[in-house]
Amino acid sequence: MAATILCTVAGNAGKNGIEGAVQAAAERVMPEGLAIVGVTVPKTLPWPKGAVASLEWRSAPKAGRISVMLAVYQHEKIVGNGWAQLDIAPVRDVIVAKRAIRAGDPVMPGDVVREKRPTKDLGAWEVDPDVLAGAVTLRDIRVGDILTKSTVAGPPPIARGTGVDVVAKRGGVTVSTRGTLERAARPGESTAARTASGLLVRGRLVDANTLIVEGADR
């Protein structure tokens, strides 16, 4: 994919004016489920009053760190160009702290909430908030922090052979059957289960009793 997206921001709109312009331009073509979490622009690029940031994409946006061609225009004339770096993260259902929690204290009901947030941390807890009730925190957690496996110990693993509900959702259709875990896993982790019909499926444990099939709607 190649595309040019224009975004105009005043050159004196704060010290991060050019970064803000690049992010605003890039967000116009971000597909659902992805978000920009960081922008790096060459320090040598000018950003005069009334400047316009033009981005040229050489490939479709995807999660990770990608480069886009950036041109700075003033009065329809290019005054600088270079490569901007975009950090793009998937938007996921994660657990966020509503209150500060000190290291060593348990997570109490009401301390956390599930929100859609962009994050590249593969260790982020993606479970029902009730699953973490009573879990001990390993580090100080601030309001708004995403809870991860390095900050909250989490529940114990669910043993191999445990019966679970295997749930697949597609649009407005939900299909559920019973299965047994093929390997131990904690809620929030990926694992596999074998259904009563013998089908092996992979998914994520959202609690001690439910496996959501990979690719299914949440």
Stockholm file with secondary structure:
# STOCKHOLM 1.0

chainA/1-218         MAATILCTVAGNAGKNGIEGAVQAAAERVMPEGLAIVGVTVPKTLPWPKGAVASLEWRSAPKAGRISVMLAVYQHEKIVGNGWAQLDIAPVRDVIVAKRAIRAGDPVMPGDVVREKRPTKDLGAWEVDPDVLAGAVTLRDIRVGDILTKSTVAGPPPIARGTGVDVVAKRGGVTVSTRGTLERAARPGESTAARTASGLLVRGRLVDANTLIVEGADR
#=GR chainA/1-218 SS CCEEEEEECCTTSCTTHHHHHHHHHHHTTCCTTEEEEEEECCTTCCCCTTCEEEEEESSCCCSEEEEEEEEEEETTEEEEEEEEEEEEEEEEEEEEESSCBCTTCBCCTTSEEEEEEECCCTTBCCSCGGGGTTCBBSSCBCTTCBCBTTTBCCCCCBCTTCEEEEEEEETTEEEEEEEEESSCBCTTSEEEEEETTSCEEEEEEEETTEEEETTCCC
#=GC SS_cons         CCEEEEEECCTTSCTTHHHHHHHHHHHTTCCTTEEEEEEECCTTCCCCTTCEEEEEESSCCCSEEEEEEEEEEETTEEEEEEEEEEEEEEEEEEEEESSCBCTTCBCCTTSEEEEEEECCCTTBCCSCGGGGTTCBBSSCBCTTCBCBTTTBCCCCCBCTTCEEEEEEEETTEEEEEEEEESSCBCTTSEEEEEETTSCEEEEEEEETTEEEETTCCC
//
